[in-house]
Amino acid sequence: MSLTEISINRPVTVAMFFIGVAVLGSIALFYMSVDFLPPIQIPELLVQTLYPGASSEEVEKQVTEPIESILGTVGGVKKVTSISREGLSLVRLQFYWGTDIDYAMLEVREKLDAVRQSLPEEAGRPTIVKIDPSSESIITIALTYSDRDVSESGIANLKEFAEALVKRRLEQIEGVSQAVVAGGYSREILVVVDVEKMKSFNLTFDDIANALKSSNMSIAGGTIKQGNLRYPFRVASEFQSLKDIESVVIRKGQGAGVRLSEVAKVVEGFSERQGLTRLNGSEAILIFVKKEALANTIKVSEKVSKVVSELIRDYPEVKMEIVFDQAEFIKKSISDIEQAIFWGALLAFLVLFLFLRDWRYPMIIGMVTPFSILATVVMMYITGVNFNIISLTGLALGIGMIGDNAVIIVENFTRLREQGLSVKDAVLKGAREINLAVSAATFTNVAIFLPVVLVKGIAQKFFLDMGLTMTFSLISSLVVAVMLVPSLLSRLKDKKEKSDIEKNPFIKAYEKFMALYLSSLRWMLRNRGMVLAVTTVLTLISLLIAFLIKAEQAPDIDQSRFTIEINMPYGSTLEVISNVAGMIEKELLSINEIQAVVSDLGISSQEDYFSILFASLNKGKIYVKIKPEYKVDDVMDKVRSYFERSGLIKTLSSLGAEVSFQRRSTTFERILQTTEDDIAIKIAGKGFASSSFDSLLFIAKDIVEKIKNIPKVTDLRTIPGPGNPQVRILVDKSAIEKYDLNSSDIVSEVAGYLRGKVATYISRFNEQIPIRIISDKSRDEDALFSLLNYSLKANNSKSSSLVPIQSVVKIEKGQGLNEIYHENGNRVALVVANSRGGNIFAINNQISDAIKDIELRYQNISIKIGGKIEEIYESYRGLLIIILLSIFIVYMILASEYESIVYPFVILLTSPLALVGAFIAMYLAGQSYNVMSIVGLVIMLGAIDNDAVIAVDLIILNRRDGMPLEDSIIDGMRKRFRPIVMTTLTTILGIIPLIVGFGKGLELAVAISYPIIGGLIASTIFTLFIIPVVYTYFDKFSLKGR
């Protein structure tokens, strides 16, 4: 007994089953979390180490190389790359897909702890960051003082307030994982040494550092047993105040010895800043609020807003403002998709009223559709799929397809009723005729998503949610179509169907169109060769359009924000960058469309993986928030032209500042585009061949000359670029032997003299404040001259005489590098560029042709083109595998249904023909090849064969019943014309609101929708006209039994 027969005979059981599904779906809706993106772990880790005051070469040698060396042994590592910048080391680990990144993170931490002792004391503890959409901040809060312009001390107090109070309150909120504080000043105790007094007492910086360290200790002393109790105790000699530091005895001797106060002043100050943050031109403290992985973004945002309101009420002297809130964008995006789902369902429902002659049938389809949606929600909840932009796009696309099975079942039922069959007989005969074809069509749609599970890479991780959602919706619609729909149809009264349809203008027009279609089809069947020849020519011409469509990694998403990036010459001070940013901020705040301006200058915010990866001392970013009623592109164009008219661009150029405008990328875009540049040409030694770095830079300059005149290539530069003039102090090995000195002593003293050194820490509440020893000459303009006259103790002299630094060192002047790039431990030179419009693939080919002679000239040098183009190729490669596997699985399903290896080729012919429509739609709509549009092509290839399946299925049955070939085709297409047109229209109209209701956040859905709509229109036309013609060539196989 079939499912349909069971449903007819046991209506109460069927009703209880679907009511249960509806109840579970309603409950699941309440508990489903909402986020912008699905949870995803990219197999990459970034190790960041700060080394303040160090040049890029020093960072490379003392920090980057030791870390690279030990991390190269971590299991599962695919590639190790690094960037050494002034004061900053970034080591990037790329793992193979499938690596447990949490376990890898633990192993990396163990390796870093092992290498920590070999890093310079001044270098910070290496921190590990991973790419995770859930780790991106969802809210940015700015803190300023309400009524006054604050000093350094005031900003420091504001930062302490943020860390001690606001941060803690926020982290107590359910769903908040971390609140990161950025900007402001960090306190520091400065021991300013009078160099002349220190020399008079025959002391060194190391003497002072060791004395401070040994006087500031606290160690566990064990336990004391008294009676039946055991008491733990500590032996402590810790600094409590500045006076305690001043009274430290540096050298013991007669009397009180030499105290620190005799050779130095102890003052409270601030550490040298590497970055700062501002809001609307005023210095501010920023707090980036991050949520827990499975928390609901919208609910967390509401709780954070409530706490901020309470803090504003309790501390009126501090102005707190939520500057950016991702929940606003998510709510808008999800609201737009929900509206698209509603209007899509409504339009599809109206189509049914036009085609079906009894109002009861559209009502039945309208009644069963919510059960399919709620069943989908239940399965999403069970499998852990949350509501996000990817899964909801899948659900929105599924709405157009979700009613197709019910439409086909109901349409077939009405046709049989019009032939005079009773209600029950029409339901049962209809089920026998159509259930297999409906099931095959559904499973071919589902099959298109199966390879997503099999393929590794970013495509699989991102689109698993969409594949699961659409699979659940299609399977739900099939179950509803073969169980609930027949059960409801069988309850209808067994009255005669109305045959008088002349009064319905739509049906009258439909019958005329049907007669025209059938006459056209007969002509085509009698002129098969001409039809196929014309179709082939038109298809080839249309496919040329595919080469006119541009390519990118991801569609642009309007978040009502854009970024202005400032690049200053290497070596620029923070004050210079701050002044340049101030000029830009002033102009921005005068523009009406702009709501807020947030500046992040130098190395300040540690918001996420990407802000760390692209941070640099000579860079700054200004985040501009526009008012919701304006579009980002329009405001960006206005700002650009305003800057040019006002002369600001010329002023900035005269200061050496490079200014670029960029959309504020979402995590989705930044995960797909982990490099900033469209094109990055890597130049390195090939294999084990060693080449000097200067030769690599020479080749890089040669490449620049070759490609600089290629049209649409812009922002061309080499990495590393020229740095500032540098002074190198080199230890004279022969001289230090004469005085029995060692290199480490000299390096330590020189570093202490010029940069200072942290000797120990003083505890204050929950904060550890560093105690830094610096020279009173370190800030002077002639610090180098005074250093050369500074003296060290000679260890081999009886009188311990002092040796001038200048007698044991040599001074060299040279040109430094602004940053140094490594790949797998070797230095690599880069030539980077962007494309100014145009097809990035064509530009890539032009560059390849231009540098061929350079590759031939330097056989021992590897020249590889990468950048975003490399990532695009990698993503497309994975998606191409998905497409090919999907088509193969569809073929197997169709071959199994027809028990033929030939008939599936007739149906699969719709795939290349449908691509023609998809490419034309994308070109006319100005869309691009990107990950989302290619996913749209994948979905389209699964959806287009539905019409061909139900048409060819009936034609084959007619032939096996002995009907002549032409009559079989005409009869089959006449009977299947209405369901084909109806299902195509309901699917297209279900998707169209995603395009017509274009809003901020719908860009991903729009990119998917155009190829689907274009492909469906083309496939329907080809199914109605070309598939019957092609079938005639395979007719000899129709008489073979299944």
VEXTORSE-634478 format. One record per residue (C-alpha): y, x, z; residue in three letters. Coordinates in steps of 0.02 Angstrom, whole numbers, plus 50000, padded with zeros to 5 digits. Example, Ala and Ser with C-alpha at 12.3 -4.5 7.8 and 13.67 -1.06 7.14 Angstrom:
residues 2
497755061550390ALA499475068450357SER
//
This chain:
residues 1042
500005000050000MET501695007149948SER503225008750060LEU504054994749962THR502604982749996GLU502604987250180ILE504484984150189SER504304967050108ILE502854961850219ASN503564968650383ARG505444965150379PRO505654965550569VAL504884982950582THR506044989050444VAL507544981150529ALA507124989150697MET506895006150616PHE508585006050530PHE509484998450679ILE508775012750783GLY509405025250655VAL511135017050661ALA511205017950851VAL510655036250853LEU511915040250717GLY513335032050814SER512885042150970ILE512735058250869ALA514465055150795LEU515215055550969PHE514385072151015TYR514645081450850MET515795096450868SER517225098950745VAL517755115750674ASP518555122850518PHE517045133250465LEU515195133450508PRO514615146450634PRO514215162250538ILE513865180350576GLN514315193250445ILE513275209150465PRO514765220450495GLU515505228850648LEU517155237850667LEU517405251650796VAL519225254250842GLN519845269350941THR521665272550983LEU522265290550996TYR524155289251026PRO525235302850952GLY523855310850848ALA524045314050661SER522795306650538SER521925323650517GLU521785325650705GLU521095308050722VAL519845311650583GLU519195327750660LYS519185323450845GLN518785304750844VAL518165297850678THR516905311450633GLU515995311550802PRO515885292450800ILE515295291950619GLU513985305050653SER513155295850796ILE513335278150726LEU512495283050563GLY510855283050662THR510995264750715VAL509555254250648GLY509905243050498GLY511515251750444VAL511815250150257LYS513465259350241LYS514715268050356VAL516535268850303THR518055274250402SER519935275450398ILE520885288250501SER522715284050523ARG524075290850636GLU523515286450812GLY522075275450753LEU520255277450702SER519295263250619LEU517445265250583VAL516645250850488ARG514765247950492LEU513965237050359GLN512185231250400PHE510845223650291TYR510795204750288TRP509555198250415GLY510035211350546THR510255204050721ASP512075208550741ILE512105205250929ASP510685217650956TYR511535229950838ALA513125228150940MET512185233151098LEU511455248451011GLU513185253350946VAL513895251951122ARG512525263351190GLU512895276351055LYS514765275551089LEU514505277751276ASP513475293251237ALA514835300851127VAL516295295951240ARG516295312651333GLN516555322451172SER518115312551125LEU519855318251180PRO520415312451351GLU521955304251276GLU520895293751159ALA520565276051218GLY518835268851244ARG518105263551076PRO518065244651057THR516845234950948ILE517375219750847VAL516285208650738LYS516715196350600ILE516485178950668ASP517485163350621PRO517265157250800SER518115173050864SER519715169550770GLU521115162950879SER521385144150863ILE523075143850951ILE524515156250963THR525695154151111ILE527365163251124ALA528215167251290LEU530065171351304THR531405169251438TYR532375153151424SER534145158551465ASP534355177351447ARG534105192351337ASP532895203351433VAL532775222051462SER531215232951453GLU530855228651634SER531045210051599GLY529835210651452ILE528605220451559ALA528745207251696ASN528465193651565LEU526895202451504LYS526245203951682GLU526595185451708PHE525625181651549ALA524145192451600GLU524075187851784ALA524405169151771LEU524435161451597VAL522925171051531LYS521895166251684ARG522385147951677ARG521935147051493LEU520255155751516GLU519775143051649GLN519835129151519ILE518135122751464GLU517805128951287GLY519015143751292VAL518145160551279SER519625172451287GLN521525173251290ALA522185189551215VAL523925195351266VAL524945205351139ALA526645213651139GLY527785219151279GLY527795235151381TYR526425243051485SER526945251251648ARG526625269551678GLU527005281751821ILE527865297051747LEU527785313951832VAL529235322851745VAL528935341351772VAL530395353551781ASP529655367351673VAL530765380951746GLU530295376551926LYS528465375451879MET528565392951803LYS529425399651958SER527925394152063PHE526725401251933ASN525945384051903LEU525255375251748THR525075357251692PHE523215358451728ASP523595363751908ASP524645348151933ILE523365336751848ALA521925343551953ASN522925341652114ALA523355323452075LEU521565319552027LYS520815327252184SER522085318352297SER521715301052224ASN519885297552259MET518795283752326SER516925285752342ILE515515275952422ALA515055283552590GLY513405274852617GLY513045263452765THR513175264052956ILE511855255553063LYS512415247453224GLN511115237353314GLY510315225153195ASN511715226253068LEU512075238252927ARG513885241352871TYR514355248952702PRO515865260452704PHE516965269752580ARG517905286152596VAL519605283252515ALA521125293952483SER522065283452354GLU523895282852306PHE524805267752373GLN526595271952322SER527685284252227LEU527995293852390LYS526125296952406ASP526155304952234ILE527705315452272GLU526915322452431SER525365329252344VAL525105347752381VAL524835357152218ILE524525374052294ARG524145378052473LYS524935393152554GLY525945397952703GLN526805383052782GLY526715366652689ALA526255374452522GLY527005368552356VAL527205349752345ARG527405339852184LEU529165334352233SER529715352552224GLU529295354252038VAL529365336551970ALA530165319351983LYS529025304152001VAL529745288651919VAL529075271951861GLU529255269551674GLY528375262751522PHE527095270051405SER527625273651226GLU527355257951125ARG526365257450964GLN526875239750922GLY527895224550970LEU527935205750940THR529405193950914ARG529725175350895LEU531205169750790ASN532025186750808GLY531845188350998SER530545199351079GLU529115188851145ALA527385190051220ILE526035182051112LEU524425174751179ILE522995171851057PHE521785158651122VAL519985159651062LYS518665146351085LYS516815147351124GLU515665147150973ALA515025129250989LEU516585121451065ALA517535107550977ASN519145115250910THR520145099150920ILE519635095251099LYS519955113151156VAL521675112451073SER522095096551167GLU521595104351333LYS522605120151298VAL524135109751253SER523975100351417LYS523885116451519VAL525385123751426VAL526375107951467SER525945110051651GLU526475128451649LEU528135123851566ILE528425111151704ARG527975123351844ASP528915138551774TYR530505132251688PRO531275149751680GLU529935154851554VAL529965146851382LYS528195143651317MET527915137451142GLU526345134151039ILE526795142450875VAL525185140650776PHE523805128050811ASP522285128250696GLN521805110950760ALA523295103450667GLU522625110350503PHE520835105250543ILE521355087450591LYS522365085850430LYS520955092950323SER519615082050402ILE520745066750396SER521025069650209ASP519155071250179ILE518785055650284GLU520055046050180GLN519265052850022ALA517565046950083ILE518245029550120PHE519155027349954TRP517695034849858GLY516495022449936ALA517695008049903LEU517945012649719LEU516065014449694ALA515824997549777PHE517084989349658LEU516154996249506VAL514604987149563LEU515554970749568PHE516024973149386LEU514284977149323PHE513144966349430LEU513254947749395ARG512954941449571ASP514104945949717TRP512574947149832ARG511954963149749TYR513504973749778PRO513534967149955MET511754973149984ILE512194990549918ILE513764990650024GLY512744985650178MET511414999150158VAL512595013750120THR513175015750302PRO511355017250356PHE511165032050236SER512725040150309ILE512185037450490LEU510435044050453ALA511275059450378THR512295061850537VAL510715060650644VAL509865074450543MET511445085150547MET511485083650737TYR509635087950755ILE509805103450645THR511415109250730GLY512585106450582VAL514315102050646ASN515765093650559PHE516725107050464ASN517615108750299ILE515985114050213ILE514815100550282SER516105086650261LEU516415091950082THR514535090350056GLY514565073050136LEU516055067850029ALA515145073449871LEU513565064849932GLY514485048149952ILE514625046749764GLY512775050449744MET512135041949900ILE512145024549823GLY511375029549656ASP509585025949707ASN510055008949778ALA511065004949621VAL509585009049508ILE508374998649614ILE509564983549620VAL510004984749434GLU508174985149385ASN507854970249500PHE509264960049419THR508604963949244ARG506864957749291LEU507584942149373ARG508554938449213GLU506874939249124GLN506274924949235GLY505234934049368LEU505224927449546SER506134937149682VAL504544944749756LYS503774948749587ASP505414956649528ALA505484967549684VAL503674973349668LEU503684976049480LYS505364984849492GLY504664996549624ALA503175000849514ARG504315004049366GLU505685014149448ILE505145021649615ASN504335037049539LEU505815040749425ALA507045038049570VAL506025049649682SER505935063049547ALA507805061849516ALA508165063349703THR507005078149727PHE507785087249580THR509465085049667ASN508745091349830VAL507865105849743ALA509515113049688ILE509865117849869PHE508175125449913LEU508585142749844PRO510095143549961VAL508845146350102VAL507935160050006LEU509425170449948VAL510235182750068LYS512105185350077GLY513745176750110ILE513375162549988ALA511835157550088GLN512735158650255LYS514225148350202PHE513375134850100PHE511845131450203LEU512825117850292ASP513335109750128MET511565110850060GLY510815103250217LEU512115089250223THR511855084350041MET509965085750059THR509985074350211PHE511115061750124SER510035061249966LEU508395059550062ILE509175046050171SER509755036550016SER507995037549942LEU507185030650101VAL508485016850109VAL508235012749924ALA506335011049933VAL506255002550105MET507834993650160LEU508474987849989VAL506814979549936PRO506684971550109SER508414963750090LEU508144958849909LEU506524949849955SER507514938950078ARG508584931749937LEU508304913649886LYS507164911649736ASP508444902849626LYS508644904849439LYS509834918549382GLU511384912749287LYS511264916649102SER512994910449052ASP514044925849057ILE515314921648921GLU516604916949053LYS516614934849122ASN517814945249015PRO517094961649077PHE515304956849036ILE515864950648866LYS516694967348828ALA515184976448897TYR513994967248778GLU515094971748629LYS515134989848682PHE513234989648704MET513004983048526ALA514154996848459LEU513205009948559TYR511495004348495LEU512065004248313SER512795021848336SER511175027648415LEU510145020948269ARG511255030548146TRP511035046548248MET509145044648255LEU509115043348065ARG510265058648044ASN509495070148174ARG509825086848087GLY511665083448058MET511915077348239VAL511095092648316LEU512025104648201ALA513715096948243VAL513265096648429THR512775115048426THR514385120248340VAL515485109948457LEU514545116748608THR514775134848555LEU516635132048521ILE516835123448691SER515945137548780LEU517295149548721LEU518435140848846ILE517355148348983ALA518095165448943PHE519875158948966LEU519615154049149ILE520235166749276LYS519125173149417ALA519465175349602GLU518435176149761GLN519065160249846ALA520315146349809PRO521995147249895ASP522145135950047ILE523845129350100ASP523995131150290GLN525895128950293SER526035147650326ARG526335163350228PHE526505181750271THR527795194950228ILE527035212250241GLU528165227250271ILE527595244850224ASN528705258950285MET528575277450239PRO527265286950337TYR527965293450501GLY529265279550522SER529635275450703THR529355258450780LEU531235256550798GLU531485258550611VAL530135245550571ILE530915234050702SER532635235450621ASN531945231750448VAL530975216750515ALA532555210650603GLY533505210050438MET532115199650359ILE531975188050511GLU533845184450506LYS533765178850324GLU532175168550351LEU532905158950498LEU534365153350389SER533185144150269ILE532985125650310ASN531145124050259GLU530585137150386ILE530035131250558GLN529585147450648ALA529515166150616VAL528285177250712VAL528325196150690SER526875207950729ASP527465225850704LEU526465241950715GLY524825241550811ILE525075226950928SER523985211650914SER522105213350929GLN521875195450872GLU520325197750765ASP519315209250652TYR520565208450509PHE522165211450607SER521335227150678ILE520655232850509LEU522345232450423PHE523415238350570ALA524475253950554SER525965261750641LEU527005260950483ASN526595242750442LYS527225226150503GLY526825208050467LYS527985193150480ILE527075176450491TYR528145162150426VAL527745144150474LYS528505131150359ILE528855112950397LYS527385101450357PRO528275091850220GLU528485107350110TYR527235117050004LYS526925135450037VAL527085140949855ASP528765132249834ASP529475139949994VAL528815157349949MET529675156349779ASP531295150749861LYS531235164949989VAL530895177949854ARG532355172349748SER533485170849901TYR533075188749953PHE533475195049778GLU535115185549766ARG535695191149938SER535365209349896GLY534115211150038LEU532745218049924ILE533895232149865LYS534405236050044THR532595236950100LEU532115247849953SER533505260049997SER532715261550170LEU531015265350093GLY530285248450140ALA529025239850025GLU528965221050050VAL527575209649984SER527285190950001PHE525545184050035GLN524805167450081ARG524145166750258ARG522275168650226SER521025157750316THR519485165650394THR518525158450246PHE519575168350123GLU519625184150228ARG517735184350252ILE517515183050064LEU518925195450034GLN518705209350162THR519755221250057THR521605219150026GLU521635225849848ASP520935217949690ASP520385234949622ILE519905250649719ALA519275265649621ILE518275277449733LYS518215295949690ILE516945306749783ALA515765321349758GLY514145316249672LYS512525318149770GLY512545334349870PHE513885342249761ALA515365348149862SER517105346149792SER518725350549876SER519775335949931PHE521245342749832ASP520215341349673SER519815323149715LEU521665319649738LEU522045328149572PHE520775316949484ILE521525301749572ALA523245305949502LYS522465308149330ASP521705290749342ILE523385283349393VAL524165290649235GLU522775283149129LYS522875265349195ILE524705263149242LYS525125255949071ASN523725243149068ILE524525225749062PRO524445215349221LYS523985230249331VAL525215231649474THR525435239149649ASP524605255349590LEU524455269049722ARG523295282449786THR522475283949957ILE522835295150045PRO524665295249998GLY525885308850046PRO526255309950230GLY527675317450329ASN527965336250345PRO526885342650488GLN526985357350605VAL525305365250649ARG525155376250803ILE523675388050777LEU522915398350916VAL522875417250878ASP521085421950926LYS521405440750938SER522945438351048ALA522085427051174ILE520675439751199GLU521965452851250LYS522585441551391TYR520865434851435ASP521405417051391LEU520325403851309ASN520795391651172SER520495376151277SER521765381751407ASP523105384551275ILE522745368151183VAL522785358751348SER524445366451402GLU525275363751232VAL524695345651226ALA525295342851404GLY526985350551365TYR527335340451207LEU526375324351232ARG525945323951415GLY524265319851491LYS523575306051601VAL522965313851763ALA522355298651859THR522745280351897TYR523565270352036ILE522885253152077SER524075238352088ARG523285221352117PHE522025220151974ASN522905232751865GLU522585251451841GLN524245260151803ILE524095277551725PRO524975292551803ILE525585303451660ARG526205321351676ILE527565325751550ILE528765339951524SER530615337351551ASP530855345651381LYS529615334651283SER530935322051227ARG532215335351174ASP532575338650991GLU532215357151019ASP530555353751108ALA529625365450990LEU530835379851025PHE530685377451213SER528785376651196LEU528735393751112LEU529705401051259ASN528535392851383TYR527335404751470SER525505404351525LEU524635414351662LYS523695429551599ALA521995430151685ASN521705449051666ASN523315454651749SER523305459651931LYS524995451751956SER524485436451855SER525995439151742SER526545425251624LEU526205426151437VAL527435417451317PRO526605404351208ILE527395411851052GLN526385427751076SER524705418751065VAL525025405450933VAL525575404550752LYS526665390850677ILE526265383350506GLU527195369750413LYS526325358550289GLY526155341050216GLN525045328850308GLY524065313850243LEU524535296050289ASN522725290350303GLU521005297450266ILE519575287150197TYR517735291450224HIS516175283850149GLU514515288750229ASN515355303550315GLY516205310950161ASN518025310950116ARG518435299149972VAL520025297549870ALA520525280049816LEU521595272849678VAL522025254849723VAL522895241449622ALA523125222649607ASN523065211149456SER524615201349414ARG523755185749350GLY522515187049209GLY520625188349213ASN520085201449339ILE518475204649242PHE519445208749083ALA520615220349180ILE519085228849257ASN518375231949083ASN520025239149023GLN520075251149171ILE518265256449140SER518685260548959ASP520255270049008ALA519375281749130ILE517795285449029LYS518435302348970ASP518835307349150ILE517045303349202GLU516395314049059LEU517545328449106ARG517015328849288TYR515125327349288GLN514955331949473ASN516175318349528ILE515695300249561SER516995287549504ILE516605269649554LYS517665253949531ILE517635242649684GLY518835231849786GLY518855212949771LYS518035214349600ILE516505222249683GLU516425208049811GLU516615195049673ILE515175202749576TYR514095203049732GLU514455184749776SER514195179149596TYR512555188649586ARG511885178849734GLY512495162349663LEU511755166149492LEU510055168949574ILE510265152149662ILE510655143549496ILE509155151049405LEU507955147349548LEU508635129549561SER508345126149375ILE506575133149391PHE506175121849540ILE506885106649448VAL505775111049300TYR504225111649412MET504625094649489ILE504865086649318LEU503305094849248ALA502315087849394SER503045070349369GLU502665069549182TYR501095080349194GLU501835089849047SER502575107049023ILE503595101148872VAL504535085348925TYR505545094149062PRO506385104348924PHE507085088248850VAL507885083649017ILE508435101349059LEU509365102048893LEU510745092548985THR511105108249089SER511925119248955PRO512745103948877LEU513465098549044ALA514175116049072LEU515295112648922VAL516105098049012GLY516235107749174ALA517135122349090PHE518335110848998ILE518765101349159ALA519065117649254MET520165124549115TYR521225108849097LEU521445107549286ALA521965125949301GLY520475130049412GLN519675147149428SER517945154349446TYR517715156449632ASN516315154249758VAL516725135849781MET516835131349596SER515185140249563ILE514395130149704VAL515105114849614GLY514195120549457LEU512585122249558VAL512755104649628ILE513185097949456MET511605105549379LEU510575096149508GLY511475079549484ALA511565078449294ILE509715076149259ASP509615059449352ASN510155049549199ASP509005058949081ALA507525056649200VAL507645037649209ILE507985036249020ALA506575047748961VAL505365040149087ASP505525022749009LEU505455029348831ILE503815038148870ILE503095022148948LEU503575012248792ASN502715024748678ARG501145024748782ARG501145005748770ASP501065007448580GLY502875003648535MET503565012348377PRO504625027948406LEU506345021148359GLU506025004548446ASP505445013848603SER507035024048609ILE508195009248572ILE507314998248701ASP507295011948832GLY509125016348810MET509634997948806ARG508754994848972LYS509385010849051ARG511165010648981PHE511875000249123ARG511105010149269PRO511605026549185ILE513415021149165VAL513455013249338MET512755028349431THR513895040349336THR515435029749375LEU514985027549558THR514695046249577THR516315051049487ILE517355037949577LEU516615043649742GLY517245061249707ILE518915057549622ILE519855053849787PRO519555071949834LEU520645076649685ILE521885062249678VAL522165063149867GLY522495081849853PHE523175087950017GLY523235103550124LYS521465108450168GLY520645099650021LEU520745114849907GLU518925119249940LEU518355101649897ALA519445101249741VAL518705117649678ALA516965110149693ILE517435093049621SER518125097649450TYR516535105849380PRO515495091449450ILE516585078049369ILE516715087349203GLY514845090649201GLY514385072549242LEU515485065549104ILE514775077748976ALA512975075249032SER513135056249024THR513795057048846ILE512415069148795PHE511085058848884THR511595042948793LEU511705050848620PHE510905068148607ILE509395067148724ILE508615052648623PRO508825063048463VAL508025078348544VAL506615067548613TYR506045063148437THR505525081248410TYR504375080448563PHE503665063048529ASP501935069248481LYS501645073648664PHE502005055848725SER500295048948683LEU499425061248799LYS498965053648967GLY499805059149126ARG
//
